[in-house]
């Protein structure tokens, strides 16, 4: 089963060199796309009706710059600044995924320390990306239902691939029959939606906060509308030249290796968890041989691996992964079933449109072909890829969305918008190798590597948040990141922390 980065980004493209003049992102800027905006009752889009929260819907054409009968309606939330006076330009948030609903985070965000800090003097704008969340019309609900069923059943790779390909063919056929354009779901289109929203809200400029996959439309905003983007914060960056674009096994291996290396610095940790990869491989192989039955499906080896990935990618739960792997390898099936419940499902990070996810991945992410890179990863990491089908992206994309973004999309020519790039040490989704690749595409960027953190490292503590706030105040200066070096050394905890985590599970 090919692992996809559908919470936070997917697999991405190696850098394709098609030289353009330096600074050509300015030369490539084009007229802003058009859209119409109207306020709506927040309850109509399932957002809390709270002080300082404004809601609306942005109407945009499915294909910017072209005549067409299909109009998309994108729900929008503006979290107004909490301070009496504005301290700077607003912030646009671009969610990870692709396919994940953005506005579902709003209830939690209203109390999040990082959001409170960002809103102190700036509006914070969020919207459900086209084809996801409560944007309308939906793309292919039947495709989403088919993939949800596959995730629960966890069949073998060959069966899964056949059924995905069939569902993809049916989705494309349905879209074409309804006058929909499968190629209209891309990072470029999302960026143009964002620019239409900026115009509609009347902002002169804004800063962009991008998480994971959100990095791709952020890069496109910087290329297509550079004068309107004051700065970009990449909170776990996934750039068009990512070395992990074709598959996520290599990214997971990198995250696990970082966790093992951190553990090895402590004698007690090293003695208790001498080989996390060996523990993982043992558990994966056992659950592939004898899957654990659940009420609506089963926990196979790939399901267990997905559970471990979902824990490792979260900063709050990454440290419990070594004990999870150790106990699973020792045969604690009851524990695995309980942890897999909330951490293995297809919507672990929120409601996901798999149709939008695959359309965007096929257009902007997977190489053509992807199979050679996946086969290489299988050879390099056979213990983590025992049930992978190397042809899955190629076959699904051929059926659903055979078009790919133009070569310039993957061009490593640096963009000139000031940027701040966060990288978490244990991140199995956008690991350090992604941050390193992204820095080659950013002419004015500062890298903030956060030890002991995972995905979305900006919110780790007051130090990492403070760096972002100072950067927003003066993005053209050199950010002071000295507090990161003085942070306490991370410690990989033992079984007691896992026990506390386990007891808190539903």
KEKEGU-517117 format. One record per residue (C-alpha): residue number from 1; residue in three letters; x, y, z. Coordinates in steps of 0.02 Angstrom, whole numbers, plus 50000, padded with zeros to 5 digits. Each point is the difference from the previous one (the first is absolute). Layout:
<nodes>
  nr rest    xx    yy    zz
 NUM  ALA     X     Y     Z
...
</nodes>
This chain:
<nodes>
  nr rest    xx    yy    zz
   1  UNK 50000 50000 50000
   2  UNK 50079 50165 49947
   3  UNK 50011 50119 50147
   4  UNK 49932 50173 49960
   5  UNK 50026 50161 50094
   6  UNK 49820 50049 50008
   7  UNK 50005 50094 50161
   8  UNK 50133 50104 49974
   9  UNK 50072 49986 49822
  10  UNK 50027 49854 49884
  11  UNK 50148 49933 49905
  12  UNK 50086 50130 49893
  13  UNK 50107 50039 49854
  14  UNK 50185 49994 49975
  15  UNK 50066 50163 49934
  16  UNK 49982 50019 49812
  17  UNK 50116 50133 49931
  18  UNK 49921 50113 49870
  19  UNK 50099 50159 50019
  20  UNK 49914 50168 50011
  21  UNK 50075 50169 50037
  22  UNK 50030 50035 50184
  23  UNK 49850 50087 50077
  24  UNK 49887 49939 49861
  25  UNK 49861 49972 50125
  26  UNK 49969 50187 49987
  27  UNK 50004 49995 49810
  28  UNK 49877 49855 50004
  29  UNK 49871 50094 50105
  30  UNK 49833 50015 49914
  31  UNK 49836 50091 50028
  32  UNK 49909 49950 50158
  33  UNK 49861 49873 49975
  34  UNK 49823 50056 50034
  35  UNK 49880 49944 50134
  36  UNK 49849 50062 50095
  37  UNK 49983 49995 50188
  38  UNK 49852 50010 50119
  39  UNK 49984 49986 50188
  40  UNK 49904 49849 50068
  41  UNK 49942 49939 50169
  42  UNK 50144 49901 50075
  43  UNK 49881 49863 50053
  44  UNK 49962 49964 49817
  45  UNK 50178 49934 49980
  46  UNK 50009 49918 50172
  47  UNK 50114 50132 50076
  48  UNK 49969 50064 50177
  49  UNK 49912 50167 50008
  50  UNK 50129 50090 50108
  51  UNK 50061 50177 50027
  52  UNK 50128 50048 49869
  53  UNK 49952 49859 49881
  54  UNK 49929 50051 49831
  55  UNK 49945 49879 49866
  56  UNK 49966 50011 49815
  57  UNK 50000 49910 49835
  58  UNK 50111 50036 49851
  59  UNK 49929 49960 49827
  60  UNK 50133 49960 49869
  61  UNK 49997 49917 49829
  62  UNK 50059 49820 49997
  63  UNK 50125 50051 49866
  64  UNK 50076 50172 50032
  65  UNK 50017 50105 49844
  66  UNK 49885 49891 49895
  67  UNK 49816 49996 49962
  68  UNK 49908 49858 50083
  69  UNK 49834 49955 50074
  70  UNK 50067 49938 50168
  71  UNK 50019 50121 50145
  72  UNK 50078 49945 50164
  73  UNK 49948 50066 50171
  74  UNK 50140 50002 50129
  75  UNK 49959 50029 50185
  76  UNK 50109 50130 50085
  77  UNK 50036 50047 50180
  78  UNK 50084 50161 50055
  79  UNK 50064 49999 50179
  80  UNK 50008 50186 50033
  81  UNK 50148 50070 50095
  82  UNK 49976 50000 50188
  83  UNK 50100 50160 50031
  84  UNK 49921 50171 49990
  85  UNK 50120 50057 49865
  86  UNK 50072 49903 49853
  87  UNK 50186 49966 50013
  88  UNK 50024 49936 49823
  89  UNK 49930 49920 49845
  90  UNK 49882 49851 50020
  91  UNK 50048 49817 49990
  92  UNK 49931 49872 49877
  93  UNK 50005 49820 50062
  94  UNK 50023 49861 49872
  95  UNK 49959 49829 50068
  96  UNK 50092 49837 49972
  97  UNK 49928 49851 49910
  98  UNK 49953 50006 49860
  99  UNK 49817 49960 50024
 100  UNK 49985 50043 50185
 101  UNK 49865 50120 50059
 102  UNK 50076 50160 50066
 103  UNK 49859 50083 50096
 104  UNK 49978 49851 50116
 105  UNK 50152 50065 50096
 106  UNK 49914 50164 50048
 107  UNK 49923 49943 50167
 108  UNK 50170 49940 50063
 109  UNK 50092 50148 49927
 110  UNK 49899 50125 50100
 111  UNK 50091 49940 50157
 112  UNK 50168 49951 49925
 113  UNK 50149 50099 50070
 114  UNK 50079 50023 49828
 115  UNK 49840 50066 49924
 116  UNK 49970 50119 50144
 117  UNK 50176 50068 49977
 118  UNK 49979 50021 49812
 119  UNK 49831 50085 50019
 120  UNK 50061 50128 50126
 121  UNK 50016 50131 49863
 122  UNK 49956 49914 49836
 123  UNK 49848 49923 49918
 124  UNK 50020 49813 49966
 125  UNK 49909 49934 49846
 126  UNK 49956 49818 49963
 127  UNK 49900 49917 49862
 128  UNK 49953 49825 49945
 129  UNK 50099 49965 49842
 130  UNK 49903 49959 49842
 131  UNK 49932 49823 50005
 132  UNK 50026 49979 50188
 133  UNK 49904 50032 50160
 134  UNK 49839 50096 49975
 135  UNK 50048 50069 49830
 136  UNK 49867 49965 49869
 137  UNK 49961 49915 49889
 138  UNK 50085 49841 50059
 139  UNK 50108 49906 49876
 140  UNK 49965 49812 50012
 141  UNK 49919 49946 50164
 142  UNK 49993 49823 49934
 143  UNK 50190 49998 49980
 144  UNK 50020 50055 50181
 145  UNK 49880 49864 50058
 146  UNK 50095 49867 49902
 147  UNK 50167 50050 50077
 148  UNK 49926 50009 50175
 149  UNK 49940 49821 49976
 150  UNK 50172 49946 49940
 151  UNK 50084 50080 50150
 152  UNK 49887 49903 50119
 153  UNK 50018 49834 49909
 154  UNK 50189 50015 49972
 155  UNK 50008 49868 49861
 156  UNK 50160 49948 49916
 157  UNK 50093 50124 49890
 158  UNK 49944 49923 49834
 159  UNK 49816 50000 50047
 160  UNK 50012 50177 50069
 161  UNK 50082 50063 49841
 162  UNK 49869 49922 49887
 163  UNK 49857 50075 50099
 164  UNK 50082 50171 50012
 165  UNK 50029 50001 49813
 166  UNK 49818 49955 49968
 167  UNK 49939 50136 50119
 168  UNK 50117 50126 49918
 169  UNK 49934 49960 49825
 170  UNK 49821 50019 50060
 171  UNK 50041 50167 50083
 172  UNK 50080 50073 49844
 173  UNK 49855 49941 49893
 174  UNK 49876 50078 50120
 175  UNK 50094 50166 50003
 176  UNK 50009 50012 49811
 177  UNK 49816 49958 49981
 178  UNK 49956 50140 50121
 179  UNK 50109 50127 49909
 180  UNK 50132 49999 50135
 181  UNK 50186 50018 49964
 182  UNK 50114 49876 50091
 183  UNK 50152 50110 49961
 184  UNK 49924 50148 50093
 185  UNK 50048 49928 50169
 186  UNK 50179 50051 50028
 187  UNK 50114 50105 50108
 188  UNK 49999 50135 49867
 189  UNK 49810 50011 50003
 190  UNK 50001 50005 50191
 191  UNK 50126 50143 49993
 192  UNK 49890 50095 49878
 193  UNK 49850 49970 50114
 194  UNK 50101 50076 50142
 195  UNK 50045 50152 49896
 196  UNK 49817 50025 49953
 197  UNK 49959 49992 50186
 198  UNK 50132 50130 50042
 199  UNK 49924 50118 49874
 200  UNK 49824 49967 50063
 201  UNK 50049 50033 50181
 202  UNK 50088 50162 49952
 203  UNK 50172 49958 50068
 204  UNK 50146 50085 49914
 205  UNK 50124 49864 50049
 206  UNK 50004 49851 50115
 207  UNK 50119 49879 50080
 208  UNK 49980 49814 49965
 209  UNK 50008 49863 50131
 210  UNK 50012 49833 49910
 211  UNK 50001 49827 50077
 212  UNK 50061 49848 49905
 213  UNK 49908 49985 49833
 214  UNK 49946 50180 50023
 215  UNK 50179 50041 49951
 216  UNK 49961 49964 49817
 217  UNK 49864 50133 49978
 218  UNK 50110 50115 50106
 219  UNK 50141 49981 49874
 220  UNK 49877 50033 49861
 221  UNK 49937 50158 50085
 222  UNK 50180 50062 50013
 223  UNK 50029 49964 49816
 224  UNK 49835 50060 49927
 225  UNK 49957 50146 50116
 226  UNK 50164 50049 50084
 227  UNK 49954 50182 50032
 228  UNK 49854 49944 50109
 229  UNK 50100 49878 50109
 230  UNK 50097 50089 50136
 231  UNK 50077 49844 50078
 232  UNK 49978 49812 50016
 233  UNK 50017 49890 50153
 234  UNK 50020 49817 49951
 235  UNK 49946 49903 50153
 236  UNK 50068 49831 49937
 237  UNK 50042 50033 49819
 238  UNK 49956 49892 49851
 239  UNK 50076 50079 49846
 240  UNK 49979 49957 49815
 241  UNK 50178 49931 49999
 242  UNK 49970 49883 50148
 243  UNK 50107 49842 49993
 244  UNK 49854 49904 50076
 245  UNK 49870 50040 49870
 246  UNK 49975 49825 49931
 247  UNK 49981 49908 50165
 248  UNK 49998 50029 50187
 249  UNK 50095 49846 50058
 250  UNK 50165 50092 49986
 251  UNK 49931 50146 50100
 252  UNK 49937 49883 50136
 253  UNK 50168 49912 50005
 254  UNK 50085 50169 50022
 255  UNK 49885 50047 50144
 256  UNK 50025 49833 50087
 257  UNK 50188 50013 49978
 258  UNK 49999 50172 50082
 259  UNK 49899 49932 50146
 260  UNK 50119 49852 50020
 261  UNK 50151 50115 49992
 262  UNK 49927 50110 50137
 263  UNK 49962 49846 50106
 264  UNK 50176 49934 49977
 265  UNK 50072 50153 50087
 266  UNK 49926 49936 50164
 267  UNK 50064 49835 50071
 268  UNK 49833 49950 50077
 269  UNK 49902 50038 49842
 270  UNK 50127 49910 49891
 271  UNK 49990 49846 50110
 272  UNK 49809 49996 49996
 273  UNK 49978 50042 49815
 274  UNK 50158 49937 49912
 275  UNK 49917 49976 49829
 276  UNK 49833 50085 49967
 277  UNK 50002 49949 49817
 278  UNK 50018 49818 50049
 279  UNK 49851 50015 50118
 280  UNK 49898 50085 49864
 281  UNK 50044 49868 49870
 282  UNK 49955 49860 50119
 283  UNK 49829 50074 50038
 284  UNK 49963 50041 49817
 285  UNK 50043 49824 49943
 286  UNK 49896 49920 50137
 287  UNK 49844 50105 49965
 288  UNK 50018 49967 49814
 289  UNK 50000 49813 50037
 290  UNK 49859 50010 50127
 291  UNK 49901 50164 49994
 292  UNK 49906 50052 50156
 293  UNK 49813 50005 49975
 294  UNK 49905 50159 50043
 295  UNK 49815 50044 49999
 296  UNK 50008 50070 49823
 297  UNK 50159 49928 49926
 298  UNK 50172 49943 50055
 299  UNK 50171 50059 50055
 300  UNK 50126 49936 49873
 301  UNK 50186 50036 49991
 302  UNK 49971 50156 49897
 303  UNK 49864 50057 50121
 304  UNK 50119 49980 50146
 305  UNK 50135 50095 49907
 306  UNK 49876 50139 49966
 307  UNK 49960 50006 50185
 308  UNK 50183 50020 50044
 309  UNK 50019 50136 49867
 310  UNK 49848 50094 50065
 311  UNK 50074 50000 50176
 312  UNK 50175 50049 49943
 313  UNK 49939 50145 49895
 314  UNK 49918 50084 50149
 315  UNK 50115 50095 50117
 316  UNK 49897 49949 50152
 317  UNK 50006 49813 49965
 318  UNK 50163 49972 49905
 319  UNK 50093 49950 50157
 320  UNK 49884 49853 50037
 321  UNK 50043 49913 49835
 322  UNK 50151 49901 50066
 323  UNK 49894 49919 50136
 324  UNK 49857 49969 49878
 325  UNK 50119 49908 49883
 326  UNK 50080 49901 50142
 327  UNK 49833 49940 50071
 328  UNK 49929 49961 49828
 329  UNK 50153 49897 49957
 330  UNK 49977 49907 50165
 331  UNK 49822 49953 49950
 332  UNK 49891 50122 50098
 333  UNK 49854 49989 49879
 334  UNK 49873 50077 50120
 335  UNK 50108 50155 50013
 336  UNK 50018 50011 49811
 337  UNK 49813 49988 49974
 338  UNK 49966 50139 50125
 339  UNK 50131 50118 49928
 340  UNK 49954 49963 49819
 341  UNK 49820 50051 50033
 342  UNK 50028 50188 50006
 343  UNK 50166 50004 49907
 344  UNK 49980 49890 49846
 345  UNK 49839 50057 49918
 346  UNK 49990 50086 49831
 347  UNK 49945 50164 50080
 348  UNK 50124 50008 50144
 349  UNK 50040 50181 49959
 350  UNK 49824 50052 49957
 351  UNK 49875 49976 49860
 352  UNK 50093 49956 49841
 353  UNK 49946 50008 49819
 354  UNK 50098 49862 49918
 355  UNK 49943 50057 49829
 356  UNK 50079 50171 50027
 357  UNK 50153 49921 50079
 358  UNK 50034 49886 49852
 359  UNK 49960 50132 49869
 360  UNK 50127 50119 50077
 361  UNK 50130 49865 50031
 362  UNK 49989 49937 49822
 363  UNK 50015 50177 49930
 364  UNK 50132 50075 50116
 365  UNK 50089 49862 50095
 366  UNK 50031 49831 49923
 367  UNK 50138 49983 49870
 368  UNK 49961 49919 49833
 369  UNK 50030 49857 50026
 370  UNK 50007 49978 50189
 371  UNK 50029 49813 50003
 372  UNK 50191 50006 49982
 373  UNK 50019 50112 50152
 374  UNK 49880 49893 50101
 375  UNK 50091 49840 49952
 376  UNK 50162 50082 50056
 377  UNK 49922 50042 50168
 378  UNK 49936 49822 50018
 379  UNK 50175 49934 49973
 380  UNK 50073 50126 50123
 381  UNK 49866 49974 50134
 382  UNK 49923 49827 49976
 383  UNK 49953 49990 50184
 384  UNK 49887 50153 49983
 385  UNK 49933 49959 49827
 386  UNK 49947 49819 50008
 387  UNK 49831 50031 49918
 388  UNK 50033 50144 49881
 389  UNK 49942 49999 49820
 390  UNK 50127 50102 49899
 391  UNK 49879 50028 49856
 392  UNK 49860 50074 50105
 393  UNK 50029 50187 49964
 394  UNK 50032 49969 49816
 395  UNK 49844 49896 49976
 396  UNK 49883 50105 50106
 397  UNK 50060 50162 49920
 398  UNK 49983 49928 49825
 399  UNK 49818 49963 50041
 400  UNK 49958 50158 50097
 401  UNK 50113 50144 49949
 402  UNK 50136 49968 49869
 403  UNK 50047 50183 49983
 404  UNK 50149 50067 50097
 405  UNK 50052 50176 50049
 406  UNK 50117 50086 49876
 407  UNK 50186 49979 50023
 408  UNK 50017 50176 50071
 409  UNK 49898 49946 50151
 410  UNK 50144 49889 50056
 411  UNK 50136 50124 49954
 412  UNK 50128 50028 50138
 413  UNK 50028 50182 49951
 414  UNK 49984 50090 50169
 415  UNK 49852 50112 50040
 416  UNK 50044 50164 50084
 417  UNK 49862 50020 50131
 418  UNK 50077 49999 50176
 419  UNK 49969 49832 50081
 420  UNK 50018 49910 50167
 421  UNK 50015 49810 49990
 422  UNK 49964 49887 50150
 423  UNK 50062 49819 50005
 424  UNK 49960 49878 50140
 425  UNK 50131 49871 50044
 426  UNK 49885 49848 49999
 427  UNK 49883 50053 49860
 428  UNK 49954 49848 49892
 429  UNK 49896 50103 49879
 430  UNK 50112 50147 49953
 431  UNK 50168 49949 50072
 432  UNK 50162 50097 50002
 433  UNK 50038 49947 49821
 434  UNK 49844 50094 49944
 435  UNK 50056 50158 50091
 436  UNK 50172 49986 49922
 437  UNK 49924 49986 49826
 438  UNK 49881 50144 50031
 439  UNK 50140 50116 50051
 440  UNK 50069 49983 49823
 441  UNK 49838 50077 49936
 442  UNK 50000 50147 50120
 443  UNK 50117 50147 49969
 444  UNK 49967 50084 50168
 445  UNK 49965 49865 50128
 446  UNK 50050 49952 50176
 447  UNK 49992 49818 50057
 448  UNK 49943 49962 50178
 449  UNK 50040 49820 50048
 450  UNK 49908 49950 50159
 451  UNK 50072 49854 50099
 452  UNK 49873 49881 50074
 453  UNK 49859 50070 49893
 454  UNK 49904 49921 49859
 455  UNK 49876 50073 49875
 456  UNK 49945 50182 50019
 457  UNK 50149 50044 50111
 458  UNK 49959 50186 50007
 459  UNK 49880 49970 50144
 460  UNK 50120 49901 50107
 461  UNK 50025 50134 50134
 462  UNK 50021 50186 50033
 463  UNK 50171 49997 49918
 464  UNK 49941 49932 49833
 465  UNK 49843 50108 50002
 466  UNK 50102 50153 50043
 467  UNK 50112 49975 49849
 468  UNK 49847 50004 49887
 469  UNK 49931 50157 50082
 470  UNK 50165 50092 49983
 471  UNK 50014 49944 49819
 472  UNK 49826 50068 49963
 473  UNK 50050 50167 50075
 474  UNK 50152 50014 49886
 475  UNK 50009 49863 49868
 476  UNK 50140 50082 49902
 477  UNK 50118 49997 50149
 478  UNK 50099 49855 50070
 479  UNK 49889 49907 50125
 480  UNK 50073 49969 50172
 481  UNK 49988 49812 50025
 482  UNK 50128 49987 50141
 483  UNK 49870 49937 50124
 484  UNK 49991 49835 49905
 485  UNK 50181 49960 50043
 486  UNK 49966 50028 50186
 487  UNK 49845 49888 50007
 488  UNK 50018 49850 50119
 489  UNK 50061 49843 49914
 490  UNK 49852 49887 49955
 491  UNK 49977 49839 50096
 492  UNK 49914 49846 49929
 493  UNK 49890 49941 50144
 494  UNK 49976 49823 50059
 495  UNK 49845 49893 50031
 496  UNK 49923 50112 50134
 497  UNK 49959 50136 49873
 498  UNK 49926 49872 49882
 499  UNK 49892 49932 50142
 500  UNK 49931 50174 50032
 501  UNK 49964 50023 49815
 502  UNK 49917 49829 49990
 503  UNK 49888 50030 50150
 504  UNK 49935 50161 49923
 505  UNK 49942 49912 49841
 506  UNK 49812 49976 49979
</nodes>
